[in-house]
Amino acid sequence: MKKYWYWNWKKSKVLEALFGAIYLNRGFEETKRPQ
């Protein structure tokens, strides 16, 4: 059970990082684009 919880937590952290990177990249693209 503990192992399952650990993998679940790890997977959520990976997804969090992935979405965070996509969000930051999108924000960077927005700021880079001239007004």
MARBA-3410 file (N, C-alpha, C, O; in Angstrom, 1 decimal):
35
0.8,-1.2,0.0,0.0,0.0,0.0,0.9,1.3,0.0,0.6,2.2,-0.7 ~ 1.9,1.2,0.8,2.8,2.4,0.8,3.5,2.6,-0.5,3.6,3.8,-0.9 ~ 3.9,1.5,-1.2,4.5,1.6,-2.5,3.6,2.3,-3.5,4.0,3.1,-4.3 ~ 2.3,1.9,-3.4,1.3,2.4,-4.3,1.2,3.9,-4.1,1.1,4.7,-5.0 ~ 1.1,4.3,-2.8,1.0,5.7,-2.5,2.2,6.5,-3.0,2.0,7.6,-3.5
3.3,5.9,-2.8,4.6,6.6,-3.3,4.6,6.8,-4.8,4.9,7.9,-5.3 ~ 4.2,5.8,-5.5,4.1,5.9,-7.0,3.1,6.9,-7.4,3.3,7.7,-8.4 ~ 2.0,6.9,-6.7,0.9,7.8,-7.0,1.4,9.3,-6.8,1.1,10.2,-7.6 ~ 2.1,9.5,-5.7,2.6,10.8,-5.4,3.7,11.2,-6.4,3.7,12.4,-6.9 ~ 4.5,10.3,-6.8,5.6,10.6,-7.7,5.0,10.9,-9.1,5.4,11.9,-9.8
3.9,10.2,-9.5,3.3,10.4,-10.8,2.6,11.8,-10.8,2.7,12.5,-11.8 ~ 2.0,12.2,-9.6,1.3,13.5,-9.6,2.4,14.6,-9.6,2.1,15.7,-10.2 ~ 3.5,14.4,-9.0,4.6,15.4,-9.0,5.1,15.6,-10.4,5.4,16.7,-10.9 ~ 5.2,14.5,-11.2,5.7,14.5,-12.6,4.7,15.3,-13.4,5.1,16.2,-14.2 ~ 3.4,15.0,-13.2,2.4,15.7,-14.0,2.4,17.2,-13.6,2.2,18.0,-14.5
2.6,17.5,-12.4,2.6,18.8,-11.9,3.7,19.6,-12.6,3.6,20.7,-13.0 ~ 4.9,19.0,-12.6,6.1,19.6,-13.2,5.8,19.8,-14.7,6.2,20.8,-15.3 ~ 5.3,18.8,-15.3,5.0,18.9,-16.8,4.1,20.0,-17.1,4.3,20.8,-18.0 ~ 2.9,20.1,-16.4,2.0,21.1,-16.6,2.6,22.5,-16.3,2.3,23.5,-17.0 ~ 3.4,22.5,-15.2,4.0,23.8,-14.8,4.9,24.3,-16.0,5.0,25.4,-16.2
5.7,23.3,-16.6,6.6,23.7,-17.6,5.8,24.2,-18.9,6.2,25.2,-19.5 ~ 4.7,23.5,-19.2,3.9,24.0,-20.3,3.3,25.3,-20.0,3.3,26.2,-20.9 ~ 2.8,25.6,-18.8,2.3,26.8,-18.4,3.3,27.9,-18.5,3.0,29.0,-19.0 ~ 4.5,27.7,-17.9,5.6,28.7,-18.0,6.0,29.0,-19.4,6.2,30.1,-19.8 ~ 6.1,27.9,-20.2,6.5,28.1,-21.6,5.5,28.9,-22.4,5.9,29.8,-23.1
4.2,28.7,-22.1,3.2,29.5,-22.7,3.3,30.9,-22.3,3.2,31.8,-23.2 ~ 3.5,31.2,-21.0,3.7,32.5,-20.5,4.9,33.2,-21.2,4.8,34.4,-21.5 ~ 6.0,32.4,-21.3,7.2,33.0,-21.9,6.9,33.4,-23.4,7.4,34.4,-23.8 ~ 6.2,32.5,-24.1,5.9,32.8,-25.5,5.0,34.1,-25.6,5.2,34.9,-26.5 ~ 4.1,34.3,-24.6,3.3,35.5,-24.6,4.1,36.7,-24.4,3.9,37.7,-25.1
5.0,36.7,-23.5,5.9,37.8,-23.2,6.8,38.1,-24.3,7.2,39.3,-24.6 ~ 7.3,37.1,-25.0,8.3,37.2,-26.1,7.7,37.8,-27.3,8.3,38.6,-28.0 ~ 6.4,37.6,-27.5,5.7,38.1,-28.7,5.5,39.6,-28.6,5.1,40.1,-27.6 ~ 5.9,40.3,-29.6,5.8,41.8,-29.6,4.3,42.2,-29.5,3.4,41.6,-30.1 ~ 4.0,43.2,-28.8,2.6,43.7,-28.7,2.1,44.3,-30.0,1.0,44.8,-30.0
END
